[in-house]
Amino acid sequence: MILLVMGVTGSGKTTVARSLAARLGWVFLEADDFHPPGNKAKMHRGVPLDDQDRIPWLDAIHAELLRQNATGHHVVLACSALKADYRYRLSRGLEASVVYLKGSYELVDKRLRQRTGHFAGEAILADQFAVLEEPREAIVLDVAKPPEALVAQILSHLSAPQGGSPFEKQLLAKLRWRLMPFLFLLYVVAYLDRINVGFAALQMKDQLGFSDTVYGLGAGIFFAGYFLFQVPSNMVLQRVGARPWIALLMVLWGVISSSMFLIHSPNSFYLLRFLLGAAEAGFVPGVIYYLRRWFPPAARGGVLALFMTAGPVSGIIGGPISGALLDWQGLAALAGWQKMFLLEGIPAILLGIVAYHYLPERPEDTHWLRAEERTWLAQNLAAPKPTVARTSSRARGLWFASPLLWGFALIDFGLNTCTYGVTMWLPSVLKSLTGMSNLLLGVLSMVPNLVAVLLMVLVAAHSDRTVERRWHIALSAFCGALALLAAGYSSAVSITLAAFSIALAASSSMFGPFWALVTAALPEAAAAGGIALVNAVGNLGGGFGPFWIGRLRDLTGSYRAGLVTVAMLMFLAGAFTLVLEGPRARSESP
């Protein structure tokens, strides 16, 4: 399948096509990369091309499209393709659809004048409008809209599975009901084993003589293991398969989590939390990799969003359970926090064993899919194999030196600092204000997580519906910052609980729009490494938040300084979102 994104120079077809290819998982081709040196020299002198210049260029592109098609790759091509004959030359012998980015001469001319050093002058632009033959059958879009909106419109016009035939809808519904509840349960257990240390702190700190700094460092050092072992774990996963690796990781981290009842010193605390992070590092990427084998690209966004809501849901479920285990009188030889660790690690072990036998590796391994359903999935899950796709020259070079990339990393750092800072310290803060029993604290801690789940879904849905990302991220960050300030300066239980609820909901609500913005903004050549870098740096915020709040409480005797620091990071995350040059503002040569 070839999707041709066409329009005159300055219409933004490269930006739209690159983002579209990333969303679909297709190969991106930039037509300008196929121009011979003579054509490029001519254009840079401001001289329009004629048919003698364009025909060999179009034939070269067509040859590459045939090659990609022969190897089973789908392609998004950014090409001016001004005449009907040009489009015929590009698509002959191929299944192709056309997207036409349409705009007035005045609008496109204004855009080009704003681009520093662009080769297209008035002569070239006037020539292109003069020879332009608008397509009769195409998806016609207004170039005045932002790139994110154009991409969303194109995706809605394509034959997406969720908007397809009844057969497709029924098949995807079957997959969701068969796979997602179980995977959701696995993530709830994983997240609970990650954050239950927040409840353990209610007893463990006093009984073992841990300072707030020791506790904060132990809670946060989980993310050092998570950071260091994510890539190695993913490399092993690709060798052995997602299903056995996910099962093995669950058993491993369940054993480590249960072993935390043996903690007796700061070093043993640090070691077991680090090992827990190392074991969990491959779980979420492993599930994402697994879901790629079951759901077509256009259906994955909603599936992944559903999966990620397991984080706050685990707080809703785990809070009362953890509080009850702390107060439980059974197993009297053990302290409450030891019972909690010992018993809450067991579900991961049992579910890991179940996962190995319950989860099929691929659709062809199932007995509950009909033959025609397996065939449909085999056809629609076919994704391009990793290739060195042609990209514009601006995508080459030191991608990791991009200010845009590091800006995104800092935003994700602030997001995770807030999320885990609130999660790990919420029980202790509430305990210091109320003095209520651990069970009641567990019930009370459900409130922020309930609010987070509701707003996370609502904000993500509104962002998708309006195809707007920046302000959804920024306003969430600003609300979170204000809420943290209120929590830091309040001594009333109701205000503190409301403030923590808003802060946790704000950071959770940023997740969906943030990753939608990142994947749309990064060029293809930098996407794989860029996303990994943003995610890795961002997760370090999950270690910094708990440690820094604990450290400043030891120094000041109050949670206020730590919460104010996290509030500042959230505010900066919102500000960075608005000022970073992303797909809305960045110019790409069409």
Residue pairs with C-beta under 8 A, 6 or more apart in sequence:
1 26
1 74
1 75
1 95
1 96
1 97
2 65
2 69
2 74
2 75
2 77
2 90
2 91
2 94
2 95
2 96
2 97
3 17
3 20
3 26
3 74
3 75
3 76
3 77
3 96
3 97
3 99
3 154
3 158
4 77
4 79
4 81
4 87
4 90
4 91
4 96
4 97
4 98
4 99
5 13
5 16
5 17
5 20
5 76
5 77
5 78
5 79
5 99
5 101
6 13
6 79
6 80
6 81
6 82
6 87
6 98
6 99
6 100
6 101
6 135
6 138
7 13
7 80
7 100
7 101
7 102
7 103
7 143
7 590
8 80
8 82
8 103
8 108
8 125
8 128
8 129
8 132
8 590
9 80
9 108
9 112
9 120
9 124
9 125
9 128
9 590
10 103
10 108
10 109
10 111
10 112
10 115
10 118
10 120
10 125
10 590
11 101
11 102
11 103
11 108
11 143
11 590
12 101
12 111
12 143
12 147
12 150
12 588
12 590
13 78
13 79
13 80
13 101
13 590
14 30
14 32
14 78
14 392
14 588
14 589
14 590
15 147
15 583
15 586
15 587
15 588
16 78
16 99
16 101
16 147
16 150
16 151
16 154
17 28
17 30
17 76
17 77
17 78
18 28
18 76
18 78
18 391
18 523
18 524
18 588
19 147
19 148
19 151
19 519
19 520
19 521
19 583
20 26
20 76
20 151
20 154
20 155
21 27
21 28
21 75
21 76
21 524
22 28
22 519
22 520
22 522
22 524
22 527
23 151
23 155
23 297
23 519
23 520
24 74
24 76
24 155
24 297
24 298
25 297
25 383
25 384
26 73
26 74
26 75
26 76
26 384
27 68
27 73
27 74
27 75
27 76
27 384
27 387
27 389
28 75
28 76
28 78
28 389
28 390
28 391
28 524
29 61
29 64
29 65
29 68
29 75
29 76
29 77
29 78
29 389
29 390
30 78
30 390
30 391
30 392
31 57
31 61
31 77
31 78
31 79
31 80
31 81
32 392
32 589
32 590
33 390
33 391
33 392
33 393
34 57
34 60
34 61
34 64
34 390
35 43
35 57
36 56
36 57
38 53
39 49
39 53
39 57
42 49
42 53
43 49
43 119
43 120
43 124
44 119
46 119
46 121
46 123
46 124
47 123
47 124
48 123
48 124
48 127
48 128
54 86
55 89
58 86
58 89
58 90
59 89
61 77
61 79
61 90
62 89
62 90
62 92
64 390
65 75
65 77
65 90
65 94
66 93
66 94
68 75
68 384
69 75
69 94
71 385
72 382
72 384
73 384
73 385
73 387
74 382
74 384
77 90
78 590
79 90
80 86
80 128
80 590
81 87
81 90
81 98
82 128
82 131
82 132
82 133
83 131
83 132
83 133
84 133
84 135
87 98
87 135
90 96
97 138
97 139
97 158
98 135
98 137
98 138
98 139
99 138
99 139
99 141
99 154
100 134
100 135
100 138
100 139
100 140
100 141
101 141
101 143
101 150
102 134
102 140
102 141
102 142
102 143
103 142
103 143
103 144
105 125
105 126
105 129
107 143
107 144
108 125
108 143
109 122
109 125
111 587
112 118
112 120
112 121
112 125
114 587
115 587
118 587
118 589
119 589
134 140
139 153
139 154
139 157
141 150
141 153
141 154
143 150
145 153
146 467
146 583
146 584
147 520
147 583
147 584
148 467
148 468
148 469
148 516
148 517
148 520
148 583
148 584
149 467
151 467
151 520
152 464
152 467
155 298
156 163
158 298
160 298
160 299
161 168
161 169
161 172
161 296
161 298
161 299
161 380
162 168
162 169
162 172
162 298
162 299
162 302
167 376
168 376
171 373
171 376
171 377
172 295
172 299
174 368
174 369
174 373
175 294
175 295
176 303
178 368
179 291
179 294
179 359
180 303
180 306
180 307
182 355
182 358
182 359
183 287
183 290
183 291
183 307
184 306
184 307
184 310
184 313
185 351
186 246
186 250
186 283
186 287
186 351
186 355
187 283
187 284
187 287
187 307
187 308
187 310
187 311
187 314
188 310
188 313
188 314
188 317
188 318
189 250
189 314
189 347
189 348
189 351
190 250
190 253
190 280
190 283
190 284
190 314
190 348
191 310
191 311
191 314
191 315
191 318
192 314
192 317
192 318
192 321
192 322
192 344
193 253
193 254
193 257
193 276
193 280
193 344
193 345
193 348
194 222
194 276
194 280
195 314
195 315
195 318
195 420
195 423
195 424
196 257
196 318
196 322
196 340
196 341
196 344
197 218
197 219
197 260
197 273
197 424
198 219
198 423
198 424
198 425
198 426
198 427
198 428
199 319
199 322
199 323
199 326
199 337
199 340
199 427
199 438
199 441
199 442
200 260
200 322
200 326
200 337
200 340
200 341
201 210
201 215
201 219
201 424
201 427
201 428
202 326
202 337
202 427
202 428
202 431
202 438
202 441
203 326
203 335
203 336
203 337
203 438
204 210
204 215
204 263
204 335
204 337
205 211
205 212
205 214
205 215
207 335
207 337
208 263
208 264
208 265
208 269
210 218
210 266
210 269
211 550
211 554
212 549
212 550
212 551
212 553
212 554
213 547
213 550
213 551
213 554
214 266
214 269
214 550
215 546
215 550
216 424
216 546
216 547
216 548
216 549
216 550
216 551
217 270
217 547
217 550
217 551
218 266
218 269
218 270
218 273
219 273
219 420
219 424
219 546
219 547
219 550
220 420
220 424
220 542
220 543
220 544
220 545
220 546
220 547
221 270
221 273
221 274
221 277
221 543
221 547
222 273
222 274
222 276
222 277
222 280
222 542
222 543
223 277
223 420
223 539
223 540
223 542
223 543
224 274
224 277
224 540
224 543
225 273
225 274
225 275
225 276
225 277
225 278
225 279
225 281
226 277
226 278
226 280
226 281
226 539
226 542
227 277
227 281
227 536
227 539
227 540
227 543
228 278
228 281
229 277
229 278
229 279
229 281
229 282
230 281
230 282
230 285
230 535
230 536
230 539
231 532
233 245
233 249
233 278
233 281
233 282
233 285
233 286
234 282
234 285
234 286
234 289
236 245
236 282
237 245
237 282
237 285
237 286
237 289
238 289
241 361
242 286
242 287
242 289
242 290
242 293
242 361
243 290
243 355
243 356
243 359
243 360
243 361
244 356
245 282
245 286
246 282
246 283
246 286
246 287
246 290
246 352
246 355
246 359
247 352
247 353
247 355
247 356
247 359
248 352
249 279
249 280
249 282
249 283
249 286
249 352
250 283
250 348
250 349
250 351
250 352
250 355
251 348
251 349
251 352
251 353
252 279
252 352
253 276
253 279
253 280
253 283
253 345
253 348
254 345
254 346
254 347
254 348
254 349
254 350
254 352
255 345
255 349
256 272
256 275
256 276
256 279
256 345
257 276
257 341
257 344
257 345
257 348
258 341
258 342
258 343
258 344
258 345
258 346
258 349
259 272
259 341
259 345
260 269
260 272
260 273
260 276
260 341
260 345
261 334
261 337
261 338
261 339
261 341
261 342
262 268
262 272
263 269
263 272
263 341
287 307
288 304
290 359
291 300
291 303
291 304
291 307
292 300
292 381
292 383
293 361
293 362
293 363
293 381
294 363
294 377
294 381
295 303
296 377
296 380
296 381
297 383
301 464
305 457
305 460
305 512
308 511
308 512
309 453
309 456
309 457
311 508
312 449
312 450
312 452
312 453
312 456
312 504
312 508
313 449
313 453
314 449
315 423
315 445
315 446
315 448
315 449
315 452
316 446
316 449
316 450
316 453
318 344
319 427
319 441
319 442
319 443
319 444
319 445
319 446
319 449
320 439
320 442
320 443
320 446
321 344
321 442
322 340
322 344
322 438
322 442
323 437
323 438
323 439
323 440
323 441
323 442
323 443
323 445
324 438
324 439
324 442
325 336
325 339
325 340
325 343
325 344
326 336
326 337
326 339
326 340
326 438
326 439
327 336
327 437
327 438
327 439
328 336
328 339
330 339
331 339
331 342
334 342
336 438
360 366
363 369
363 373
363 374
363 377
363 378
363 381
364 374
364 378
366 374
369 377
389 524
389 525
391 523
391 524
391 525
392 523
392 588
392 589
394 523
394 588
394 589
395 523
395 524
395 525
395 526
396 525
399 405
399 523
399 525
399 526
399 529
399 530
400 526
400 529
400 530
400 533
402 526
402 530
403 580
404 521
404 522
404 580
404 581
404 582
404 586
405 522
405 526
405 530
405 533
405 534
406 537
407 576
407 580
408 514
408 517
408 518
408 521
408 530
408 534
408 580
409 533
409 534
409 537
409 538
410 537
410 572
410 573
410 576
411 473
411 477
411 514
411 538
411 573
411 576
411 577
412 514
412 534
412 535
412 537
412 538
412 539
412 541
413 537
413 538
413 540
413 541
413 544
413 569
413 573
414 477
414 541
414 569
414 570
414 572
414 573
415 477
415 507
415 510
415 511
415 514
415 538
415 541
415 570
415 573
416 507
416 538
416 539
416 540
416 541
416 542
416 545
417 541
417 542
417 544
417 545
417 548
417 566
417 569
417 570
418 480
418 484
418 503
418 504
418 506
418 507
418 545
418 566
418 569
418 570
419 504
419 507
419 508
419 542
419 545
420 541
420 542
420 543
420 545
420 546
421 545
421 546
421 548
421 549
421 562
421 563
421 566
422 448
422 484
422 500
422 503
422 504
422 507
422 545
423 504
424 545
424 546
424 549
425 546
425 549
425 550
425 559
425 562
426 445
426 448
426 500
427 441
427 442
427 445
429 487
429 496
429 500
429 559
430 436
430 441
430 444
430 445
430 493
430 496
430 497
431 441
432 559
433 491
433 493
433 496
434 440
434 441
434 444
434 493
436 444
444 497
447 497
447 501
448 497
448 500
448 501
448 503
448 504
448 505
449 504
451 501
451 502
451 504
451 505
452 501
452 504
452 505
452 508
452 509
453 508
454 505
455 505
455 506
455 508
455 509
456 505
456 508
456 509
456 511
456 512
458 509
459 472
459 476
459 509
459 512
459 513
460 509
460 511
460 512
460 513
462 472
463 469
463 472
463 512
463 513
463 516
464 512
464 516
469 513
469 514
469 516
469 517
469 520
470 517
470 577
470 578
470 582
470 584
471 578
472 509
472 510
472 513
473 510
473 513
473 514
473 517
473 573
473 574
473 577
474 574
474 575
474 577
474 578
475 574
476 506
476 507
476 509
476 510
476 513
476 574
477 506
477 507
477 510
477 570
477 571
477 573
477 574
477 577
478 570
478 571
478 574
479 502
479 506
480 502
480 503
480 506
480 507
480 510
480 567
480 570
481 567
481 568
481 570
481 571
481 574
482 502
482 567
483 498
483 499
483 500
483 501
483 502
483 503
483 506
484 499
484 503
484 563
484 564
484 566
484 567
484 570
485 563
485 564
485 567
486 495
486 498
486 499
487 495
487 496
487 499
487 500
487 503
487 559
487 563
488 559
488 560
488 561
488 562
488 563
488 564
488 567
489 560
490 496
490 499
503 570
506 570
507 570
510 573
514 577
517 577
517 582
517 583
518 530
518 531
518 534
519 527
519 531
520 582
520 583
521 582
521 583
521 586
522 530
522 531
541 569
545 566
548 562
548 565
548 566
549 559
549 562
549 563
549 565
549 566
550 562
551 562
552 561
552 562
552 565
553 559
553 561
553 562
555 561
